[in-house]
Amino acid sequence: MKQLLLEVEKRVREKFTDQEGSHDWFHIDRVRKNALLLQKSEGGDAQLIELAALLHDFSDHKYNGGDFQAGQQDVYALLLELHAPEKIAHAVAQIVGVVSYKGALVPDEKTSLEGQIVRDADRLDAIGAIGIARAFAYGGSRGRALYDPAVSPTLHKTKEAYAQDKGHTINHFYEKLLLLQDRMETQSAKVLAANRHQFMLEFLKQFKNDWAAENPDIV
């Protein structure tokens, strides 16, 4: 299994080294570290968790033309190519298929403990200071506005509507990032999410004060 992990890491590094900053190799590595940290408290198969964390964005719909199924399929094929046991390939592919957030009004799919850990780990990297930086990096890569007060957030009912939304970056906080704290499934992730969530609230307050050229200290 150690050799398989090394081969997977090599493939992922090669694929994501030149990716824009919101979904680059460093994001993948942070999710792996988050997942292994959660595993120490929550249990589960550490090697399965590490493989799924490394591969969770291997063919993300945001970068593959909108194919929601490609992630599972490509991960399964890669692991078989690297001579992983079919049982492992199937288990990792199943986890990869349920990690992504698909909209405010779209329930998360049921998954194993390992799947919960990887999904929580990915969501921890989407909030707090890193989450703020990633949101603006992604928005910038797609040419999106920072903010437009005239355009309100949308609570998407389908994954297709969520994926097709082209709203400004501040809306993304209300459509996803501020909702993630309540979607954490493991107790360890709930604890870690609390401070990150509060940091985002403070950032948004400051952002809107600065946007409006307001400062309570001098009024």
C-alpha positions as semicolon CSV with decimal commas, in nm:
position;residue;x (nm);y (nm);z (nm)
1;M;0,000;0,000;0,000
2;K;0,289;0,237;0,072
3;Q;0,412;0,205;-0,287
4;L;0,061;0,270;-0,418
5;L;0,037;0,588;-0,210
6;L;0,370;0,708;-0,347
7;E;0,263;0,641;-0,705
8;V;-0,069;0,819;-0,654
9;E;0,102;1,118;-0,494
10;K;0,342;1,138;-0,790
11;R;0,054;1,139;-1,042
12;V;-0,142;1,397;-0,848
13;R;0,159;1,627;-0,805
14;E;0,227;1,612;-1,178
15;K;-0,134;1,694;-1,263
16;F;-0,190;1,977;-1,016
17;T;0,147;2,155;-0,999
18;D;0,043;2,419;-1,255
19;Q;-0,322;2,442;-1,146
20;E;-0,451;2,782;-1,028
21;G;-0,415;2,843;-0,656
22;S;-0,760;2,747;-0,533
23;H;-0,726;2,384;-0,645
24;D;-0,353;2,326;-0,678
25;W;-0,123;2,063;-0,528
26;F;-0,100;2,256;-0,202
27;H;-0,479;2,233;-0,163
28;I;-0,463;1,858;-0,218
29;D;-0,184;1,822;0,038
30;R;-0,370;2,032;0,297
31;V;-0,679;1,816;0,254
32;R;-0,465;1,505;0,304
33;K;-0,317;1,653;0,623
34;N;-0,661;1,757;0,749
35;A;-0,799;1,411;0,676
36;L;-0,518;1,230;0,856
37;L;-0,556;1,466;1,152
38;L;-0,928;1,386;1,173
39;Q;-0,858;1,014;1,137
40;K;-0,644;1,017;1,450
41;S;-0,951;1,115;1,654
42;E;-1,230;0,957;1,452
43;G;-1,079;0,626;1,340
44;G;-1,132;0,468;1,000
45;D;-0,889;0,319;0,750
46;A;-0,600;0,568;0,734
47;Q;-0,464;0,442;0,402
48;L;-0,803;0,451;0,233
49;I;-0,856;0,803;0,369
50;E;-0,516;0,919;0,241
51;L;-0,576;0,777;-0,107
52;A;-0,919;0,940;-0,131
53;A;-0,787;1,273;-0,005
54;L;-0,510;1,270;-0,264
55;L;-0,756;1,189;-0,543
56;H;-1,065;1,383;-0,436
57;D;-1,019;1,650;-0,708
58;F;-0,855;1,430;-0,970
59;S;-1,124;1,509;-1,229
60;D;-1,337;1,783;-1,073
61;H;-1,642;1,896;-1,273
62;K;-1,524;2,258;-1,248
63;Y;-1,222;2,175;-1,464
64;N;-1,336;1,886;-1,684
65;G;-1,620;2,053;-1,874
66;G;-1,893;1,983;-1,617
67;D;-1,884;1,601;-1,602
68;F;-1,994;1,504;-1,251
69;Q;-1,920;1,132;-1,308
70;A;-1,567;1,162;-1,443
71;G;-1,408;1,188;-1,099
72;Q;-1,518;0,844;-0,989
73;Q;-1,446;0,686;-1,326
74;D;-1,101;0,836;-1,370
75;V;-0,995;0,755;-1,013
76;Y;-1,113;0,396;-1,045
77;A;-0,925;0,355;-1,375
78;L;-0,607;0,515;-1,237
79;L;-0,598;0,292;-0,931
80;L;-0,645;-0,021;-1,140
81;E;-0,368;0,099;-1,372
82;L;-0,143;0,130;-1,066
83;H;-0,236;-0,229;-0,968
84;A;-0,448;-0,139;-0,666
85;P;-0,685;-0,416;-0,552
86;E;-1,028;-0,374;-0,712
87;K;-1,187;-0,342;-0,367
88;I;-0,963;-0,046;-0,284
89;A;-1,019;0,118;-0,622
90;H;-1,394;0,088;-0,582
91;A;-1,394;0,221;-0,224
92;V;-1,180;0,524;-0,311
93;A;-1,391;0,601;-0,620
94;Q;-1,707;0,589;-0,409
95;I;-1,562;0,842;-0,167
96;V;-1,444;1,072;-0,446
97;G;-1,796;1,074;-0,586
98;V;-1,951;1,222;-0,270
99;V;-1,692;1,478;-0,160
100;S;-1,799;1,780;-0,365
101;Y;-2,054;2,031;-0,238
102;K;-2,343;2,044;-0,483
103;G;-2,563;2,331;-0,365
104;A;-2,719;2,483;-0,054
105;L;-3,044;2,291;-0,090
106;V;-2,886;1,967;-0,216
107;P;-2,842;1,717;0,071
108;D;-2,504;1,552;0,114
109;E;-2,495;1,190;0,005
110;K;-2,457;0,920;0,267
111;T;-2,108;0,781;0,291
112;S;-1,873;0,576;0,507
113;L;-1,674;0,710;0,801
114;E;-1,378;0,740;0,566
115;G;-1,593;0,938;0,324
116;Q;-1,714;1,168;0,601
117;I;-1,356;1,236;0,707
118;V;-1,236;1,321;0,355
119;R;-1,541;1,539;0,288
120;D;-1,494;1,722;0,619
121;A;-1,123;1,766;0,545
122;D;-1,197;1,920;0,206
123;R;-1,456;2,152;0,361
124;L;-1,217;2,264;0,634
125;D;-0,988;2,388;0,357
126;A;-1,282;2,582;0,208
127;I;-1,337;2,798;0,518
128;G;-1,135;3,029;0,742
129;A;-0,837;3,228;0,615
130;I;-0,741;2,967;0,356
131;G;-1,102;2,941;0,240
132;I;-1,122;3,318;0,190
133;A;-0,799;3,318;-0,012
134;R;-0,915;3,024;-0,223
135;A;-1,255;3,180;-0,293
136;F;-1,097;3,493;-0,437
137;A;-0,830;3,296;-0,624
138;Y;-1,098;3,087;-0,794
139;G;-1,320;3,387;-0,864
140;G;-1,026;3,572;-1,015
141;S;-0,937;3,274;-1,235
142;R;-1,292;3,285;-1,376
143;G;-1,305;3,662;-1,416
144;R;-1,573;3,707;-1,151
145;A;-1,644;4,032;-0,969
146;L;-1,540;4,066;-0,606
147;Y;-1,885;4,193;-0,506
148;D;-2,200;4,344;-0,652
149;P;-2,453;4,459;-0,389
150;A;-2,730;4,441;-0,650
151;V;-2,687;4,065;-0,700
152;S;-2,821;3,859;-0,410
153;P;-2,705;3,507;-0,318
154;T;-2,893;3,205;-0,453
155;L;-2,964;2,889;-0,256
156;H;-2,929;2,637;-0,536
157;K;-3,168;2,342;-0,557
158;T;-2,964;2,129;-0,800
159;K;-2,598;2,055;-0,860
160;E;-2,638;2,174;-1,219
161;A;-2,771;2,515;-1,110
162;Y;-2,490;2,548;-0,856
163;A;-2,222;2,454;-1,111
164;Q;-2,355;2,698;-1,371
165;D;-2,381;2,997;-1,134
166;K;-2,147;3,282;-1,230
167;G;-2,213;3,511;-0,934
168;H;-1,961;3,733;-0,759
169;T;-1,724;3,594;-0,497
170;I;-1,890;3,742;-0,188
171;N;-2,210;3,557;-0,280
172;H;-2,009;3,234;-0,262
173;F;-1,976;3,282;0,113
174;Y;-2,354;3,280;0,156
175;E;-2,414;3,008;-0,102
176;K;-2,154;2,768;0,037
177;L;-1,878;2,870;0,276
178;L;-2,092;2,992;0,566
179;L;-2,306;2,678;0,538
180;L;-2,021;2,432;0,579
181;Q;-1,984;2,453;0,956
182;D;-2,328;2,295;0,999
183;R;-2,250;2,027;0,741
184;M;-1,943;1,891;0,918
185;E;-2,009;1,531;1,017
186;T;-1,722;1,435;1,245
187;Q;-1,691;1,583;1,591
188;S;-1,327;1,676;1,532
189;A;-1,416;1,875;1,220
190;K;-1,697;2,055;1,403
191;V;-1,444;2,176;1,661
192;L;-1,195;2,291;1,397
193;A;-1,464;2,460;1,189
194;A;-1,588;2,690;1,466
195;N;-1,296;2,936;1,467
196;R;-1,269;2,933;1,089
197;H;-1,638;3,013;1,055
198;Q;-1,609;3,304;1,297
199;F;-1,309;3,439;1,107
200;M;-1,515;3,449;0,787
201;L;-1,795;3,639;0,960
202;E;-1,546;3,897;1,082
203;F;-1,393;3,925;0,736
204;L;-1,731;3,984;0,571
205;K;-1,819;4,254;0,824
206;Q;-1,490;4,432;0,759
207;F;-1,522;4,385;0,382
208;K;-1,864;4,549;0,373
209;N;-1,751;4,834;0,599
210;D;-1,457;4,898;0,368
211;W;-1,675;4,865;0,057
212;A;-1,914;5,129;0,190
213;A;-1,626;5,350;0,307
214;E;-1,754;5,324;0,662
215;N;-1,557;5,302;0,984
216;P;-1,743;5,306;1,316
217;D;-1,426;5,427;1,495
218;I;-1,430;5,768;1,326
219;V;-1,805;5,828;1,283
